[in-house]
Amino acid sequence: MLRQNLSRQVLVVDDEPDIFTLTRLALKDLRFAGEPVELSFAASAEEAKTFLTEHPQTAVILLDVVMESETAGLDLCRWIRQQQGDQRVRILMRTGQPGVAPERRVIDDYEIDGYLAKAEMTKMRLYTAVKTALKTYSELSHAYFLEQVLTFIHRVVLEMERLETPSEILQRMVETALLISHAPLVLFYLQLPELETPYLLYSGDAEQEADLNARIETVMAQLDRAKANPTGTLVPLTLPAGEGWFYIDLELHKDPLAKKVLPILAAHASHVADRIKNLHL
């Protein structure tokens, strides 16, 4: 399933256990998107590598410089950015020995996102730095996921070129809309002058077939009366003649990504309608 995971994972990497205790106290009230952050601890760069391999969605790293070696933290930065290729995780460098890792050189050479001297650290400064880093990670993740979804739609459209029957083509569209929106029900309706009967396809939870059929009847009755439904969203197709739409059994304002992407899918469906019209001529 296409789904964006909103990570609140914060990893503290430091060879002083007291630092983790103090960090946990400083961030105990920190919430992001209504949920508390998840704090984890690694006592060395090697432990951190293991954790990050197992938790690739880690959002923020609070990283010491001097641990098992004088450059352990800097070496870990290179590993994250270059070997792992992770450009989204936010790395906040914390050091008690600024002379070992001067701020400007570290920022320029190691692609870190913040530099915090332990001697100057306050609870409020740490809280603000982590909250800001979580927000930045969320924004980067959203942009990355949107790119993935658009790539997925493009691949689906190319795949549909190999399908031969109108019902196969449209059903693939419906299933794609379901994957994108995670709605319990997606309906697709297409009526063209060339068609004797309209297409009405749906996709949803197959384990609740009876419930889906009842829901479809309810939705169609409401759409016949008002072309709208308070519990869902109608995404219209732009057609020179006829009528077509996706009905998503979900209020799309609650899912900003689906709200952006489904009209793009509907635009592709409009082009598919031309192909279907030609198949019927």
For each residue, the residues with C-beta under 8 A, 3 or more apart:
1: 179 182
2: 148 149 152 179 180
3: 182
4: 141 142 145 257
5: 57 141
6: 33 138 141
7: 57 58 59 137 141
8: 32 33 35 36 37 38 59 134
9: 37 38 40 55 57 58 59 60
10: 27 37 38 39 40 58 59 60 61 62 130 134
11: 40 41 42 48 51 52 55 58 60 61 62
12: 19 20 23 39 40 41 42 62
13: 41 42 44 45 47 48 61 62 63 64 67 73 76
14: 19 20 41 43 62 63 64 67 94
15: 43 44 64 66 67 68
16: 19 20 64
17: 20 21 41 43
18: 21 22
19: 12 14 16 22 23 64 94 118
20: 12 14 16 17 23 24 39 41
21: 17 18 24 25
22: 18 19 25 26
23: 12 19 20 26 27 39 62 126
24: 20 21 27 28 39
25: 21 22 28 123
26: 22 23 123 126 127
27: 10 23 24 30 37 39 126 127 130
28: 24 25
29:
30: 27 36 37 127 130 131
31: 34 35 36 37
32: 8 35 37 131 134 135 138
33: 6 8 138
34: 31
35: 8 31 32
36: 8 30 31
37: 8 9 10 27 30 31 32 130 134
38: 8 9 10
39: 10 12 20 23 24 27
40: 9 10 11 12 51 55
41: 11 12 13 14 17 20
42: 11 12 13 45 47 48 50 51
43: 14 15 17 47 67
44: 13 15 47 48 67 68 72
45: 13 42 48 49 67 68 72 73 75 76 79
46: 49 50 68
47: 13 42 43 44 50 51
48: 11 13 42 44 45 51 52 61 63 76
49: 45 46 52 53 76 79
50: 42 46 47 53 54
51: 11 40 42 47 48 54 55 58
52: 11 48 49 55 56 58 61 80 84 86 89
53: 49 50 56
54: 50 51
55: 9 11 40 51 52 58
56: 52 53 86
57: 5 7 9
58: 7 9 10 11 51 52 55 61 89
59: 7 8 9 10 89 90 133 134 137 138
60: 9 10 11 89 90 91 92 130 133 134 137
61: 10 11 13 48 52 58 80 89 90 91 92
62: 10 11 12 13 14 23 92 94 116 130
63: 13 14 48 73 76 77 91 92 93 94 112
64: 13 14 15 16 19 67 72 73 94 95 96
65: 70 71 72 73 74 93 94 95 97 100 101 106
66: 15 69 70 71 72 73 95 96 97 100
67: 13 14 15 43 44 45 64 72 73
68: 15 44 45 46 72
69: 66 72 75
70: 65 66 100
71: 65 66 74 75 100 101
72: 44 45 64 65 66 67 68 69 75 76
73: 13 45 63 64 65 66 67 76 77 93 95 101
74: 65 71 77 78 101 106 110
75: 45 69 71 72 78 79
76: 13 45 48 49 63 72 73 79 80
77: 63 73 74 80 81 91 93 110 111 112
78: 74 75 81 82 83 110
79: 45 49 75 76 82 83 84
80: 52 61 76 77 83 84 86 89 91
81: 77 78 84 85 86 87 110 111
82: 78 79 85
83: 78 79 80
84: 52 79 80 81
85: 81 82
86: 52 56 80 81 89
87: 81 111 140
88: 137 140 141 144
89: 52 58 59 60 61 80 86 137
90: 59 60 61 113 114 133 134 136 137
91: 60 61 63 77 80 110 111 112 113 114
92: 60 61 62 63 112 113 114 115 116 129 130 133
93: 63 65 73 77 101 106 110 112 114 115 116
94: 14 19 62 63 64 65 116 117 118 121
95: 64 65 66 73 98 100 101 115 116 117 118
96: 64 66 117 118 119
97: 65 66 100 101
98: 95 101 102 103 117
99: 102
100: 65 66 70 71 95 97
101: 65 71 73 74 93 95 97 98 105 106
102: 98 99 105 106
103: 98 106 107 115
104: 107 108
105: 101 102 108 109
106: 65 74 93 101 102 103 109 110 112 115
107: 103 104 110 112 115
108: 104 105
109: 105 106
110: 74 77 78 81 91 93 106 107
111: 77 81 87 91
112: 63 77 91 92 93 106 107 115
113: 90 91 92 133 136
114: 90 91 92 93 129 133
115: 92 93 95 103 106 107 112
116: 62 92 93 94 95 120 121 125 126 129
117: 94 95 96 98 120 121
118: 19 94 95 96 121
119: 96
120: 116 117 125
121: 94 116 117 118 125 126
122: 125 126
123: 25 26 126 127
124: 127 128
125: 116 120 121 122 128 129
126: 23 26 27 116 121 122 123 129 130
127: 26 27 30 123 124 130 131
128: 124 125 131 132
129: 92 114 116 125 126 132 133
130: 10 27 30 37 60 62 92 126 127 133 134
131: 30 32 127 128 134 135
132: 128 129 135 136
133: 59 60 90 92 113 114 129 130 136 137
134: 8 10 32 37 59 60 90 130 131 137 138
135: 32 131 132 138 139
136: 90 113 132 133 139 140
137: 7 59 60 88 89 90 133 134 140 141
138: 6 32 33 59 134 135 141 142
139: 135 136 142 143
140: 87 88 136 137 143 144
141: 4 5 6 7 88 137 138 144 145
142: 4 138 139 145 146 257
143: 139 140 146 147
144: 88 140 141 147 148
145: 4 141 142 148 149 257
146: 142 143 149 150 257 260 261
147: 143 144 150 151
148: 2 144 145 151 152
149: 2 145 146 152 153 180 257 261
150: 146 147 153 154 261 264
151: 147 148 154 155
152: 2 148 149 155 156 176 179
153: 149 150 156 157 176 180 261 264 265 268
154: 150 151 157 158
155: 151 152 158 159
156: 152 153 159 160 172 173 176
157: 153 154 160 161 268
158: 154 155 161
159: 155 156 162 163 172
160: 156 157 163 169 172 173 272
161: 157 158
162: 159
163: 159 160 168 169 172
164: 168
165: 168 169 279
166: 169 170 199 276 279 280
167: 170 171 199 201
168: 163 164 165 171 172
169: 160 163 165 166 172 173 272 275 276
170: 166 167 173 174 188 190 199 201 269 272 276
171: 167 168 174 175 201 203
172: 156 159 160 163 168 169 175 176
173: 156 160 169 170 176 177 188 265 268 269 272
174: 170 171 177 178 186 187 188 201 202 203 246
175: 171 172 178 179 203
176: 152 153 156 172 173 179 180 265
177: 173 174 180 181 183 186 188 203 246 248 262 265
178: 174 175 181 182 183 186 203 204
179: 1 2 152 175 176 182
180: 2 149 153 176 177 257 258 261 262 265
181: 177 178 186 248 250 252 255 258 262
182: 1 3 178 179 250 255 258
183: 177 178 186 204 232 248 249 250
184: 204 205 215 249 250
185: 202 203 204 212 215 216 219 247 249
186: 174 177 178 181 183 202 203 204 246 247 248 249
187: 174 200 201 202 216 219 220 246 247 249
188: 170 173 174 177 199 200 201 202 244 245 246 247 269
189: 198 199 200 243 244 245 247
190: 170 195 198 199 237 242 243 244 269 273 276
191: 195 198 199 242 243 244
192: 195 239 241 242 244 273 276 277 280
193: 241 242
194: 277 280 281
195: 190 191 192 198 199 242 280
196:
197:
198: 189 190 191 195
199: 166 167 170 188 189 190 191 195
200: 187 188 189 220
201: 167 170 171 174 187 188
202: 174 185 186 187 188 212 216
203: 171 174 175 177 178 185 186
204: 178 183 184 185 186 208 212 215 249
205: 184 208 211 212
206: 209
207:
208: 204 205 211 212
209: 206 212 213
210: 213 214
211: 205 208 214 215
212: 185 202 204 205 208 209 215 216
213: 209 210 216 217
214: 210 211 217 218
215: 184 185 204 211 212 218 219 249
216: 185 187 202 212 213 219 220
217: 213 214 220 221
218: 214 215 221 222
219: 185 187 215 216 222 223 229 232 247 249
220: 187 200 216 217 223 224
221: 217 218 224 225
222: 218 219 225 226 228 229
223: 219 220 226 227 228 229 234 247
224: 220 221
225: 221 222
226: 222 223 229
227: 223 234
228: 222 223 234
229: 219 222 223 226 232 233 234 247
230:
231: 249 251
232: 183 219 229 247 248 249 250 251
233: 229 247 248 250 251 252
234: 223 227 228 229 245 246 247 248
235: 245 246 247 248 262 263 265 266
236: 244 245 266
237: 190 243 244 245 246 266 269 270 273
238: 266 267 270
239: 192 242 243 244 270 273
240:
241: 192 193
242: 190 191 192 193 195 239 273
243: 189 190 191 237 239
244: 188 189 190 191 192 236 237 239 269 270 273
245: 188 189 234 235 236 237 266
246: 174 177 186 187 188 234 235 237 262 265 266 269
247: 185 186 187 188 189 219 223 229 232 233 234 235
248: 177 181 183 186 232 233 234 235 252 258 262
249: 183 184 185 186 187 204 215 219 231 232
250: 181 182 183 184 232 233 254 255 258
251: 231 232 233 254
252: 181 233 248 255 258 259 262
253: 256 259
254: 250 251
255: 181 182 250 252 258 259
256: 253 259 260
257: 4 142 145 146 149 180 260 261
258: 180 181 182 248 250 252 255 261 262
259: 252 253 255 256 262
260: 146 256 257 263 264
261: 146 149 150 153 180 257 258 264 265
262: 177 180 181 235 246 248 252 258 259 265 266
263: 235 260 266 267
264: 150 153 260 261 267 268
265: 153 173 176 177 180 235 246 261 262 268 269
266: 235 236 237 238 245 246 262 263 269 270
267: 238 263 264 270 271
268: 153 157 173 264 265 271 272
269: 170 173 188 190 237 244 246 265 266 272 273
270: 237 238 239 244 266 267 273 274
271: 267 268 274 275
272: 160 169 170 173 268 269 275 276
273: 190 192 237 239 242 244 269 270 276 277
274: 270 271 277 278
275: 169 271 272 278 279
276: 166 169 170 190 192 272 273 279 280
277: 192 194 273 274 280 281
278: 274 275 281
279: 165 166 275 276
280: 166 192 194 195 276 277
281: 194 277 278
